[in-house]
Amino acid sequence: MKSRLAICATAVALAAAPFGAQALGKSEKGCLVGGAAGGVGGHLIGNHGLLGAAVGCGVGTLVAKNKDKKEQAAKKQEVRETRHAERVQQREANQAAYRAP
């Protein structure tokens, strides 16, 4: 019982560690979180902790990259919408200036 508690406590500590690591990039954080989760899962399923950690690291990296791409696309879209709104306002102000007697 104590060994399971120690394993769970270690897994939680490893999973929470990347959130405090400021020097790591998103891919590295994804690898650490995925590796910790995969290692625990692999160990619990059938003593394949290393294999689970390796697969979890790969999956965590892919998930982090996809999340980063979506965030970048959302930022680009927001910039486009802002620029478009500014151009529309400028065009309306110019048209109003020409219509004024």
GUVEX-900324 format. One line per field, with one value per residue: chain; residue in three letters; y, z, x of N, C-alpha, C in turn. Coordinates in Angstrom, 3 decimals, always signed. Last residue first. Layout:
N
ch	(A/...)
aa	(ala/...)
n_y	(Y/...)
n_z	(Z/...)
n_x	(X/...)
ca_y	(Y/...)
ca_z	(Z/...)
ca_x	(X/...)
c_y	(Y/...)
c_z	(Z/...)
c_x	(X/...)
This chain:
101
ch	(A/A/A/A/A/A/A/A/A/A/A/A/A/A/A/A/A/A/A/A/A/A/A/A/A/A/A/A/A/A/A/A/A/A/A/A/A/A/A/A/A/A/A/A/A/A/A/A/A/A/A/A/A/A/A/A/A/A/A/A/A/A/A/A/A/A/A/A/A/A/A/A/A/A/A/A/A/A/A/A/A/A/A/A/A/A/A/A/A/A/A/A/A/A/A/A/A/A/A/A/A)
aa	(pro/ala/arg/tyr/ala/ala/gln/asn/ala/glu/arg/gln/gln/val/arg/glu/ala/his/arg/thr/glu/arg/val/glu/gln/lys/lys/ala/ala/gln/glu/lys/lys/asp/lys/asn/lys/ala/val/leu/thr/gly/val/gly/cys/gly/val/ala/ala/gly/leu/leu/gly/his/asn/gly/ile/leu/his/gly/gly/val/gly/gly/ala/ala/gly/gly/val/leu/cys/gly/lys/glu/ser/lys/gly/leu/ala/gln/ala/gly/phe/pro/ala/ala/ala/leu/ala/val/ala/thr/ala/cys/ile/ala/leu/arg/ser/lys/met)
n_y	(+69.328/+65.945/+63.944/+63.699/+62.687/+60.254/+58.944/+58.823/+57.188/+54.838/+54.217/+53.795/+51.577/+49.714/+49.539/+48.434/+45.948/+44.829/+44.656/+42.801/+40.532/+40.004/+39.441/+37.109/+35.416/+35.193/+33.905/+31.468/+30.453/+30.098/+28.125/+26.031/+25.552/+24.695/+22.312/+20.871/+20.720/+19.210/+16.813/+16.024/+15.683/+13.613/+11.542/+11.214/+10.599/+8.219/+6.536/+6.570/+5.626/+3.032/+1.951/+2.131/+0.508/-1.955/-3.430/-3.095/-0.905/+0.572/+1.340/+2.862/+4.979/+6.067/+6.796/+8.572/+10.670/+11.346/+11.957/+14.143/+15.963/+16.053/+16.845/+19.325/+20.658/+20.629/+22.201/+24.692/+24.925/+25.910/+27.841/+27.498/+25.106/+24.625/+22.690/+20.431/+19.251/+17.734/+15.207/+14.667/+14.590/+12.446/+10.406/+10.395/+9.592/+7.033/+5.795/+5.944/+4.357/+1.939/+1.516/+1.218/-1.191)
n_z	(-45.798/-45.748/-47.317/-46.512/-43.931/-44.407/-45.622/-43.445/-41.713/-43.188/-43.259/-40.535/-40.071/-41.744/-40.533/-38.048/-38.866/-39.884/-37.569/-36.152/-37.790/-37.704/-34.982/-34.811/-36.463/-34.965/-32.667/-33.787/-34.612/-32.103/-31.021/-32.808/-32.298/-29.627/-29.955/-31.431/-29.534/-27.513/-28.886/-29.368/-26.718/-25.826/-27.513/-26.580/-23.883/-24.115/-25.114/-22.880/-20.830/-21.749/-21.605/-18.837/-17.773/-17.878/-16.049/-16.994/-16.068/-14.433/-16.244/-18.077/-16.376/-15.667/-18.233/-19.110/-17.272/-17.862/-20.591/-20.583/-19.134/-20.743/-23.238/-22.629/-21.993/-24.509/-25.960/-24.688/-22.861/-19.632/-17.743/-15.832/-14.289/-13.200/-14.821/-14.569/-12.042/-12.100/-12.747/-10.577/-8.530/-9.377/-9.185/-6.440/-5.493/-6.650/-5.356/-2.690/-2.831/-3.461/-1.123/+0.815/+0.000)
n_x	(-20.255/-19.144/-18.124/-15.512/-15.837/-16.999/-14.876/-13.082/-14.520/-14.650/-11.921/-11.444/-13.081/-11.812/-9.304/-10.014/-11.011/-8.646/-7.109/-8.671/-8.542/-5.762/-5.451/-6.996/-5.528/-3.173/-4.179/-4.993/-2.534/-1.304/-2.985/-2.506/+0.216/+0.075/-1.315/+0.567/+2.629/+1.397/+0.942/+3.591/+4.505/+2.838/+3.674/+6.320/+5.842/+4.390/+6.376/+8.092/+6.438/+5.855/+8.423/+8.834/+6.726/+5.380/+3.807/+1.098/-0.404/+1.282/+3.275/+1.841/+1.014/+3.478/+4.387/+2.420/+2.786/+5.443/+5.267/+3.524/+5.137/+7.464/+6.434/+5.384/+7.736/+8.927/+7.135/+7.327/+10.474/+11.671/+11.922/+9.970/+8.285/+5.869/+4.841/+6.453/+5.554/+3.261/+4.198/+5.838/+3.911/+2.360/+4.278/+4.812/+2.325/+2.163/+4.317/+3.474/+1.199/+2.385/+3.862/+1.914/+0.815)
ca_y	(+70.516/+67.160/+64.275/+64.176/+63.974/+61.250/+59.188/+59.553/+58.558/+55.537/+54.455/+54.871/+52.827/+50.079/+50.042/+49.748/+46.890/+45.057/+45.511/+44.128/+41.157/+40.311/+40.589/+38.282/+35.763/+35.781/+35.236/+32.333/+30.741/+31.037/+29.432/+26.587/+25.974/+25.919/+23.379/+21.181/+21.408/+20.566/+17.575/+16.292/+16.653/+14.917/+12.049/+11.528/+11.758/+9.401/+6.840/+6.960/+6.959/+4.005/+2.031/+2.842/+1.927/-1.397/-3.257/-4.370/-1.868/-0.009/+0.540/+1.647/+4.104/+5.534/+5.891/+7.305/+9.974/+10.963/+10.875/+12.904/+15.593/+15.686/+15.574/+18.272/+20.469/+19.917/+20.810/+23.946/+25.279/+24.891/+27.797/+28.624/+25.262/+25.581/+23.939/+21.292/+19.922/+19.147/+15.839/+14.769/+15.568/+13.771/+10.716/+10.715/+10.891/+8.069/+5.895/+6.608/+5.751/+2.559/+1.676/+2.379/+0.000)
ca_z	(-46.679/-44.978/-47.443/-47.871/-44.118/-43.687/-46.392/-44.667/-41.301/-42.855/-44.507/-41.239/-39.349/-41.980/-41.911/-38.114/-38.191/-40.763/-38.679/-35.607/-37.516/-38.977/-35.569/-34.025/-36.829/-36.309/-32.559/-33.159/-35.609/-33.069/-30.363/-32.698/-33.637/-29.956/-29.151/-32.018/-30.813/-27.219/-28.369/-30.478/-27.607/-25.165/-27.614/-27.983/-24.244/-23.525/-25.936/-24.209/-20.728/-21.574/-22.893/-19.775/-17.445/-19.065/-15.844/-17.061/-16.993/-13.859/-15.065/-18.514/-17.036/-14.626/-17.379/-19.812/-17.346/-16.503/-20.128/-21.256/-18.647/-19.328/-23.105/-23.110/-20.961/-23.402/-26.350/-24.636/-23.897/-20.614/-18.782/-16.755/-15.022/-12.514/-14.714/-15.737/-12.165/-11.745/-13.636/-11.919/-8.469/-9.266/-10.473/-7.390/-5.088/-7.005/-6.815/-3.097/-2.431/-4.407/-2.395/+0.889/+0.000)
ca_x	(-20.174/-19.461/-19.541/-15.767/-15.146/-17.781/-16.093/-12.720/-14.188/-15.890/-12.636/-10.736/-13.330/-13.211/-9.426/-9.383/-11.905/-9.779/-6.662/-8.417/-9.832/-6.434/-4.747/-7.371/-6.891/-3.140/-3.581/-5.991/-3.553/-0.724/-2.867/-3.854/-0.224/+0.806/-1.913/-0.745/+2.852/+1.871/-0.197/+2.676/+5.150/+2.806/+2.305/+6.022/+6.661/+3.762/+5.201/+8.567/+7.025/+4.777/+7.741/+9.714/+6.841/+6.012/+5.242/+1.812/-1.003/+0.069/+3.617/+2.523/+0.038/+2.588/+5.159/+2.631/+1.499/+5.048/+6.135/+3.140/+3.803/+7.526/+7.150/+4.495/+6.720/+9.565/+7.351/+6.071/+9.518/+11.341/+12.946/+9.840/+9.539/+6.715/+4.099/+6.613/+6.854/+3.131/+3.229/+6.418/+5.010/+1.750/+3.652/+5.880/+2.863/+1.182/+4.294/+4.718/+1.076/+1.438/+4.566/+2.790/+0.000)
c_y	(+71.492/+68.389/+65.576/+64.564/+64.536/+62.636/+60.251/+59.883/+59.399/+56.976/+55.223/+55.223/+54.001/+51.397/+50.482/+50.356/+48.302/+46.080/+45.834/+45.092/+42.577/+41.033/+40.992/+39.544/+37.013/+36.229/+35.932/+33.759/+31.667/+31.421/+30.478/+27.963/+26.609/+26.445/+24.711/+22.310/+21.790/+21.361/+19.018/+17.137/+17.015/+16.008/+13.434/+12.129/+12.178/+10.669/+8.095/+7.348/+7.451/+5.422/+3.053/+2.999/+2.699/+0.113/-2.836/-4.246/-3.181/-1.066/-0.156/+0.742/+2.793/+4.576/+5.259/+6.302/+8.618/+10.171/+10.403/+11.721/+14.278/+15.222/+15.125/+16.910/+19.359/+19.673/+20.008/+22.485/+24.414/+25.415/+26.785/+28.530/+26.349/+25.853/+25.026/+22.628/+20.827/+19.923/+17.330/+15.465/+15.757/+14.848/+12.102/+11.107/+11.332/+9.465/+6.996/+6.791/+6.540/+4.036/+2.301/+2.611/+1.254)
c_z	(-46.257/-45.880/-46.734/-48.064/-45.506/-43.872/-45.726/-45.496/-42.511/-42.449/-44.240/-42.536/-40.057/-41.293/-42.224/-39.504/-38.230/-40.155/-39.618/-36.709/-36.984/-38.750/-36.886/-34.584/-36.083/-36.745/-33.913/-33.016/-35.042/-34.135/-31.316/-32.043/-33.588/-31.325/-29.464/-31.265/-31.460/-28.502/-28.092/-30.034/-28.758/-26.018/-26.973/-28.161/-25.679/-23.860/-25.420/-25.119/-22.087/-21.505/-22.828/-21.138/-18.424/-18.893/-17.120/-16.959/-17.013/-14.772/-14.499/-17.351/-17.488/-15.249/-16.300/-18.984/-18.029/-16.531/-18.737/-20.802/-19.270/-18.800/-21.651/-22.973/-21.362/-22.273/-25.217/-24.998/-23.800/-21.632/-19.879/-17.921/-16.083/-13.252/-14.017/-15.628/-13.389/-11.948/-13.356/-12.890/-9.843/-9.244/-10.454/-8.739/-6.030/-6.646/-7.253/-4.608/-2.854/-4.094/-3.449/-0.435/+0.000)
c_x	(-19.122/-19.298/-19.897/-17.229/-15.424/-17.148/-16.938/-13.956/-13.812/-15.613/-13.924/-11.454/-12.665/-13.532/-10.848/-9.499/-11.324/-10.733/-7.815/-8.008/-9.663/-7.756/-5.406/-6.708/-7.347/-4.526/-3.552/-5.456/-4.621/-1.747/-2.307/-3.823/-1.608/+0.388/-1.252/-1.429/+1.530/+2.085/+0.209/+1.487/+4.228/+3.423/+2.196/+4.640/+6.376/+4.520/+4.504/+7.403/+7.497/+5.300/+6.606/+9.059/+7.694/+6.159/+5.977/+3.312/-0.224/-0.542/+2.379/+2.886/+0.654/+1.577/+4.310/+3.402/+1.652/+3.744/+5.768/+3.969/+3.361/+6.175/+7.190/+5.130/+5.760/+8.581/+7.976/+6.258/+8.279/+10.343/+12.621/+10.809/+9.376/+8.013/+4.917/+5.883/+6.952/+4.423/+3.099/+5.468/+5.643/+2.824/+3.033/+5.302/+3.970/+1.692/+3.327/+4.765/+2.312/+1.255/+3.648/+3.518/+0.858)
